[in-house]
Amino acid sequence: MVLADPAAAVGGPDLPQERRLVTDIPGPRSTELMARRSAAVAKGVSATVPVFVAAAGGGVIVDVDGNSLIDMGSGIAVVNVGNANPSVSAAVADQAAAFTHTCFMITPYEGYVAVCEELARVTPGDHEKRSALFNSGAEAVENAVKIARVATGRTAVVVLDHGYHGRTNLTMALTAKNMPYKQGFGPFAPEIHRVPMAYPLRWPGGPEACAREAAAEVIDQISKNIGATNVACLIAEPIQGEGGFIVPPKGFLPALADYCAANGIVFVADEIQTGFGRTGRWFACEHEGIVPDLITTAKGIAGGLPLAAVTGRAELMDAVHVGGLGGTYGGNPVACAAALAAIAEIESHDLVGAAGRLGEVMLTRLHALAARDPGVGDVRGRGAMVAVELLHPGTLEPDMARTVAVAAACHRQGVVVLTAGTYGNVLRFLPPLVMPEPLLGEAFDVIEAALQAVPPTG
Ligand code: PLZ
């Protein structure tokens, strides 16, 4: 039961910012740990890259065999401020030395309040706001639905096709994709209605008509099939994450937000993946000047510690009776200390600006690549949240096999890339916002070589 090489377990930005392969991927120690994993961990919990981590920081992940991989995933958009960010680590250590838990509902502490104050400050809109803190993104989304239902006295919930909102029973029902998230796990929660998403690449009327036609279709379906007066909330990711980094065309989300406002429907922006600087704004809603009634956050909020929030209009949030919201660990003091440090880091290092610059580098590289590779069917994203959708050339047919093969080739060459998409044919890039630009360039050299090594078919 010996833990692998504790001497290597110092991470943070001082780690050499380099790609370094000293063994095959996975190396012998990772292979040994994978065997232990298989014998002890449930099969349903997957592993994208078969290496075990010893330390991470800046733009790299160092494995237990001494390989240094470029991190193009940020633990799914979590370590925006960098892994083992020294300021976050120090805040965690200090708080852990003071107290680790009391339960905010039993004996409160300042950190929780301070995080809610910061959320009121950094989220869109200057109206009066309140927040409640939770442990995971899914839990935040569930609570947004609870709050919207109490505040409106209505029950129906509207979500968009290709959307992802979590893996709990209610959020599975909100999530569009069946495999792997829902298969066999039903029955699902009732009163959930899925409407079309404005997906420019795949909109039958073409990308130009997409925003207008999709908004009209959504509004028609709500009024015709559900009845606007029955709808408590509409939940939308301002850029869809797991669905494949689908950026709604300009005007689509504002049209839905306006329709919600006119019909007493709570507009919930799920900014769990897009928040905290990721897209080159504090929150992705800002790209179109949208002020959501409620906003769900998690991931990037606390530099890697589990924390999530619902933030929104005071009159909605305060509609819930005393004791109606909570949980043993929600707003844990150590996670709150991490969040305060992470938010300060985003601000003091202008990581929002950094996300924009990383995005420009990535989009430039990917557009150049798309011009030479007929299998790259779409390049899209905002800030440090960009993706390519791989197709069989000349068609809209998803090329999942190539996507999987390219990702695996990148992993073997020491670049952690993630896939996404309803059809599993999207390569997505989510570097930490502290990624050094030369390292980002090297990651794209590897990605480009992998795409060349696995050419498109069909
Ligand atoms: N809403 C928009 O992106 C989490 C899921 C990974 P939790 N996305 C990563 C996986 O396979 O489980 C996510 C999201 C959006 C909600 C969630 C859910 O957040 O913290 O994973 O519960």
Residues whose N, C-alpha, C, O or C-beta is under 5 A from the ligand:
A	BS01	PLZ	I76 S136 G137 A138 E139 Y164 H165 G166 E237 G241 D270 I272 Q273 A298
